[in-house]
């Protein structure tokens, strides 16, 4: 772990030096303090914590916001009563930890019209849940483009579904955050094709730090392809345990003055989850410090 950390910080530092060498004017420019915020998704590292434990650990570690994931031990689901929803909302408000929303598995690519309708109606149920617990949005995702259906037809179907749930969500002041996810649909040209047909302003992309982000023509061009649709949440993974160019991503986000949340969606399974979270929080701060542009 320590070797990974040293290598990560070396790469991050060199990235900052590289920017100044490319444009010497930046070296003497007044830094722009980044307003990006560190949070987490309950996937993996927090999946076994009940809500009180989750909030207490976030508070202790300086994790300001959290996206709740479905079927985890916090048990914040649509079957909660009105009183229970208010209790969840109060726990977050009293703690100062922001409940950013809910990470659902609702998807809109199925050629089965009954399955599609079920996903849309369930989405609406969870939009209401998010509103009741004081959250700001619901995460959904495409998962693929079925081979037996014309690509253009499924893309249009996904976009139309997003427009329907997005319009519904406006009455509850909620965002629809569309995770860049799934085989085929995680490729940025396909996400762009979907969003070219999205008309509701509260439907946004959730960047997911996938390997497909690095496909030709590369991270910068792919990022620029969809940056106008970015919302207020981005999923990152362990900052020192992959080949993903996080220093470059942070620079790109700073260039567009991104002020939203970077949510750790952990993929590994360390024994000491609290120490691992503390380490990732530290690495995030280092990246921010190295990229004050």
Secondary structure, DSSP 8 states (H G I E B T S, - for coil): -HHHHHHHHHHHHHHHHHHHHH-HHHHTS-------EEEEE-TTTTTT--HHHHHHHHHHHT--EEEEETTSTT---TT--HHHHHHHHHHHHHHT-EEEEEE-------S-HHHHHHHHHHHHHHHHHHHHTT--EEEEE-----TTS-HHHHHHHHHHHHHHHHHHHHTTT-EEEEE--STTTTSHHHHHHHHTT---TTEEEE----GGGGSTT-HHHHHHHHGGGB-SEEEE--TTSS---HHHHHHHHHHTT--SEEEE---S--S-HHHHHHHHHHHHHHHHHHT--
